[in-house]
Amino acid sequence: MTRLTENDIQHIRRRMALHDEELTSQTGYGLAGLAMLAAGGDSRFLKRLHTARVGIIPLTTGQGIIGGFSDSVEAILSYIGMDCFVTDQPDAAGMAEAVERGAGQIFIADDLTCTMIDLHAHCSVENSACTGRAFAAALAARAGDLHHRSVTVFGAGVVGREGAEFLRGRGADIVIYDCDPARTEVFRGRSHFYLAGSLDEALAASNLYLEATTAPNLIGLDQVDAETIIAAPGIPCGVSPAVMARHAQQVIHDPLELGVAAMACTLQAEAALHLFDENQKIG
């Protein structure tokens, strides 16, 4: 997991409504709508989303707590309609506090992972996978019909792989590039997946980009025209400041909001399925 900085997230709470409007303008869906698409698009899980109680627990392990992180997560989950709170205590004491305050789900993050857990259904979701699907959903929503269209995915880590699979599920032909070619080997030989041999080849392959790397300024002005659409979950953002300034409406980017919202929606779907399976076994 890429470690966020305080500067990355300092404006999230006050910009929630504005960011929601921006996403709607760019894709036709707001934050909750895109998160639901990433989770499978089943609106039946909305009831769980609005009734689950979430304890957000600060963790001091590794490099420690990022200032404003737990508050930002609370702002995002509250905005999409969840009942949530940040515990007063961190770590194990925070876990106990969350349970004592009635949390059925918990949200925790350290240097290695960011996870949301359902304590009743005994299941969890992870941020990188949910983030990849959420930004892929945003790209697909903005681009429209993806059948027989090429999408270039930069980065073959968890975010890029999950995003690529989501986009392929929407009919896209995937061009994937990573500076470490070994990471793309999982796709070798698969129909509708093409492994680009260089960054220049990947950039030239399409005008629909999922930028899922940690490389700054990967996509510059020379690679962007009026038809280009970029979904950029990467931190730091791989889209150059010049592109962001001149083509902001064509770039879908945020440091935390889409990923966290997608985690929440995906967990509701996973929990519902787990509980259904358990009830079937009991029945």
C-alpha positions as CSV (number, residue, x, y, z in Angstrom):
1,M,0.0,0.0,0.0
2,T,1.3,3.5,-0.9
3,R,1.6,5.6,2.2
4,L,-0.5,8.7,1.9
5,T,0.7,12.0,3.4
6,E,-1.2,14.5,5.4
7,N,-1.1,16.9,2.5
8,D,-2.8,14.3,0.2
9,I,-5.9,14.2,2.4
10,Q,-6.1,17.5,4.3
11,H,-9.0,18.8,2.2
12,I,-11.2,15.7,1.9
13,R,-13.8,16.5,4.4
14,R,-14.6,20.0,3.2
15,R,-14.5,18.9,-0.5
16,M,-16.7,15.9,-0.3
17,A,-19.8,17.5,-1.8
18,L,-17.7,19.3,-4.5
19,H,-15.9,16.1,-5.4
20,D,-19.2,14.2,-5.6
21,E,-20.4,16.8,-8.1
22,E,-17.2,16.6,-10.1
23,L,-17.5,12.8,-10.4
24,T,-21.1,13.1,-11.4
25,S,-20.1,15.7,-14.1
26,Q,-17.3,13.4,-15.3
27,T,-19.0,10.0,-15.2
28,G,-22.7,10.4,-14.7
29,Y,-22.3,8.8,-11.3
30,G,-21.6,10.2,-7.9
31,L,-19.2,8.7,-5.3
32,A,-21.7,6.1,-4.0
33,G,-22.9,5.2,-7.4
34,L,-19.4,4.5,-8.7
35,A,-18.6,2.5,-5.5
36,M,-21.7,0.4,-6.0
37,L,-20.7,-0.3,-9.6
38,A,-17.3,-1.4,-8.4
39,A,-18.9,-3.7,-6.0
40,G,-21.1,-5.3,-8.6
41,G,-23.9,-2.8,-9.1
42,D,-26.5,-4.6,-6.9
43,S,-28.6,-1.9,-5.1
44,R,-29.9,-4.5,-2.6
45,F,-26.8,-3.9,-0.6
46,L,-27.7,-0.3,0.0
47,K,-29.8,-1.3,3.0
48,R,-26.7,-2.9,4.6
49,L,-24.7,0.2,3.8
50,H,-27.1,2.4,5.7
51,T,-27.5,0.2,8.7
52,A,-24.0,-1.1,9.4
53,R,-22.1,0.6,12.2
54,V,-18.4,1.0,11.5
55,G,-15.6,1.6,14.0
56,I,-12.5,3.3,12.5
57,I,-9.5,2.4,14.5
58,P,-6.2,4.4,14.3
59,L,-3.1,2.1,14.3
60,T,0.3,3.2,15.5
61,T,2.3,0.4,14.0
62,G,5.1,1.1,11.4
63,Q,5.5,4.8,10.7
64,G,2.5,5.5,12.8
65,I,-0.8,7.4,12.3
66,I,-1.1,9.8,9.4
67,G,-2.6,13.0,10.6
68,G,-6.2,13.4,9.5
69,F,-6.5,9.9,8.0
70,S,-9.1,8.5,10.3
71,D,-11.1,11.7,10.2
72,S,-11.0,11.6,6.3
73,V,-12.2,7.9,6.3
74,E,-15.0,8.9,8.7
75,A,-16.0,11.8,6.3
76,I,-16.1,9.5,3.3
77,L,-18.1,6.8,5.0
78,S,-20.5,9.3,6.6
79,Y,-21.0,11.0,3.2
80,I,-22.2,7.8,1.5
81,G,-24.6,7.2,4.4
82,M,-22.8,4.9,6.9
83,D,-23.1,5.1,10.7
84,C,-19.4,5.4,11.7
85,F,-17.1,6.8,14.3
86,V,-13.4,7.1,15.0
87,T,-12.3,5.4,18.3
88,D,-10.7,7.5,21.0
89,Q,-8.1,4.8,21.6
90,P,-5.7,3.2,18.9
91,D,-4.6,-0.3,18.3
92,A,-6.0,-3.2,20.6
93,A,-7.7,-0.7,22.9
94,G,-9.4,0.8,19.9
95,M,-10.6,-2.6,18.8
96,A,-12.2,-3.2,22.2
97,E,-13.7,0.3,22.1
98,A,-15.2,-0.3,18.7
99,V,-16.9,-3.5,19.8
100,E,-18.1,-1.9,23.0
101,R,-19.6,0.9,21.0
102,G,-21.6,-1.5,18.9
103,A,-19.5,-1.7,15.7
104,G,-20.3,-4.6,13.5
105,Q,-17.6,-3.6,11.0
106,I,-14.1,-2.1,11.6
107,F,-11.8,-0.1,9.4
108,I,-8.0,-0.4,10.0
109,A,-4.9,0.7,8.0
110,D,-1.2,0.4,8.6
111,D,1.9,0.7,6.3
112,L,1.2,-2.6,4.6
113,T,-2.6,-2.8,4.2
114,C,-5.9,-1.0,4.5
115,T,-8.7,-3.3,5.4
116,M,-12.4,-3.2,6.3
117,I,-13.8,-6.2,8.2
118,D,-17.3,-7.5,9.0
119,L,-17.2,-9.0,12.4
120,H,-20.5,-10.9,12.0
121,A,-20.0,-12.3,8.5
122,H,-16.3,-13.0,9.1
123,C,-15.1,-11.5,5.8
124,S,-12.9,-8.5,4.8
125,V,-12.0,-6.4,1.8
126,E,-8.7,-4.7,0.9
127,N,-8.2,-1.2,-0.3
128,S,-6.0,-1.8,-3.3
129,A,-8.3,-4.3,-5.0
130,C,-11.4,-2.1,-4.4
131,T,-9.5,1.0,-5.6
132,G,-8.6,-0.6,-8.8
133,R,-12.2,-1.7,-9.5
134,A,-13.6,1.7,-8.5
135,F,-11.4,3.7,-10.9
136,A,-12.0,1.2,-13.6
137,A,-15.7,1.6,-13.1
138,A,-15.3,5.4,-13.3
139,L,-13.3,5.1,-16.6
140,A,-15.9,2.7,-18.0
141,A,-18.8,5.0,-17.0
142,R,-17.1,8.0,-18.7
143,A,-16.0,6.1,-21.8
144,G,-19.3,4.3,-22.4
145,D,-19.4,1.1,-24.4
146,L,-15.9,-0.5,-24.2
147,H,-16.5,-3.5,-26.5
148,H,-13.7,-3.8,-29.0
149,R,-12.0,-0.7,-27.6
150,S,-8.5,-0.7,-26.2
151,V,-7.7,0.5,-22.7
152,T,-4.1,0.9,-21.5
153,V,-3.4,0.0,-17.9
154,F,-0.2,1.3,-16.4
155,G,1.0,-0.7,-13.5
156,A,0.4,-4.4,-12.8
157,G,0.2,-4.3,-9.0
158,V,-3.0,-5.2,-7.3
159,V,-4.7,-1.9,-8.3
160,G,-3.8,-2.3,-12.0
161,R,-4.6,-6.0,-12.1
162,E,-8.0,-5.6,-10.5
163,G,-8.8,-2.6,-12.7
164,A,-7.7,-4.6,-15.8
165,E,-9.9,-7.5,-14.9
166,F,-12.9,-5.1,-14.3
167,L,-12.4,-3.4,-17.7
168,R,-12.0,-6.7,-19.5
169,G,-15.3,-7.8,-18.0
170,R,-16.8,-4.7,-19.7
171,G,-15.5,-5.9,-23.0
172,A,-12.3,-3.8,-23.3
173,D,-9.2,-5.1,-25.0
174,I,-6.4,-4.5,-22.4
175,V,-3.0,-3.2,-23.1
176,I,-0.9,-3.5,-19.9
177,Y,2.5,-2.1,-19.1
178,D,4.7,-2.2,-16.0
179,C,8.3,-1.1,-15.7
180,D,8.9,-4.6,-14.1
181,P,7.9,-7.0,-17.0
182,A,7.6,-9.9,-14.5
183,R,4.5,-8.3,-13.0
184,T,2.6,-8.5,-16.3
185,E,3.4,-12.2,-16.8
186,V,0.1,-13.2,-15.1
187,F,-1.7,-11.9,-18.3
188,R,0.5,-13.5,-20.9
189,G,-1.4,-15.8,-23.3
190,R,-4.8,-14.5,-22.2
191,S,-7.2,-13.5,-24.9
192,H,-7.8,-9.7,-25.2
193,F,-4.7,-8.9,-23.1
194,Y,-1.6,-7.4,-24.8
195,L,1.7,-6.9,-22.9
196,A,3.3,-3.7,-24.0
197,G,7.0,-3.8,-24.3
198,S,7.7,-0.1,-23.6
199,L,6.0,2.9,-22.0
200,D,5.9,4.6,-25.4
201,E,4.1,1.6,-26.9
202,A,1.6,1.6,-24.1
203,L,0.9,5.3,-24.4
204,A,0.3,5.0,-28.2
205,A,-2.0,2.0,-27.9
206,S,-5.1,3.9,-26.9
207,N,-6.6,7.1,-25.5
208,L,-8.2,5.5,-22.5
209,Y,-5.8,5.2,-19.6
210,L,-6.0,3.6,-16.1
211,E,-2.8,5.0,-14.5
212,A,-2.1,2.7,-11.5
213,T,1.5,3.3,-10.8
214,T,3.5,5.3,-8.2
215,A,5.5,7.1,-10.9
216,P,4.9,10.9,-11.0
217,N,4.4,12.7,-14.3
218,L,4.0,9.4,-16.3
219,I,1.4,11.0,-18.6
220,G,2.3,14.4,-20.0
221,L,0.7,16.9,-22.3
222,D,2.1,15.3,-25.4
223,Q,0.1,12.1,-24.7
224,V,-3.3,13.8,-24.1
225,D,-5.8,15.1,-26.6
226,A,-9.5,16.0,-26.6
227,E,-10.5,12.3,-26.7
228,T,-8.2,11.1,-23.9
229,I,-9.8,9.9,-20.7
230,I,-7.6,9.1,-17.7
231,A,-8.6,7.3,-14.4
232,A,-5.6,7.8,-12.0
233,P,-5.7,6.1,-8.6
234,G,-1.9,6.2,-8.3
235,I,-0.3,8.1,-5.4
236,P,1.7,10.1,-6.3
237,C,-0.5,10.9,-9.3
238,G,1.1,9.8,-12.5
239,V,-0.6,12.6,-14.5
240,S,1.5,15.7,-14.9
241,P,0.4,19.0,-13.3
242,A,0.2,20.5,-16.8
243,V,-2.3,17.8,-17.8
244,M,-4.3,18.3,-14.6
245,A,-4.4,22.1,-15.3
246,R,-5.4,21.9,-18.9
247,H,-7.5,18.7,-19.1
248,A,-8.9,18.5,-15.6
249,Q,-12.4,17.3,-16.8
250,Q,-10.7,14.4,-18.6
251,V,-8.8,13.1,-15.5
252,I,-10.6,11.2,-12.7
253,H,-8.4,11.3,-9.6
254,D,-8.6,11.4,-5.8
255,P,-6.3,10.1,-3.1
256,L,-8.8,8.2,-0.9
257,E,-12.5,8.8,-1.6
258,L,-13.3,6.3,-4.4
259,G,-11.2,3.5,-2.8
260,V,-12.8,3.8,0.6
261,A,-16.3,4.1,-0.7
262,A,-15.7,1.0,-2.9
263,M,-14.4,-0.8,0.2
264,A,-17.6,-0.1,2.0
265,C,-19.9,-1.1,-0.8
266,T,-17.9,-4.3,-1.6
267,L,-17.9,-5.3,2.1
268,Q,-21.7,-5.1,2.2
269,A,-21.9,-7.4,-0.9
270,E,-19.4,-9.8,0.5
271,A,-21.0,-9.9,3.9
272,A,-24.5,-10.5,2.5
273,L,-23.1,-13.4,0.4
274,H,-21.3,-14.9,3.4
275,L,-24.3,-14.7,5.6
276,F,-26.5,-16.2,2.9
277,D,-24.1,-19.1,2.5
278,E,-24.0,-19.7,6.2
279,N,-27.8,-19.7,6.5
280,Q,-28.0,-22.1,3.6
281,K,-25.7,-24.5,5.3
282,I,-27.7,-24.3,8.6
283,G,-30.9,-24.7,6.6
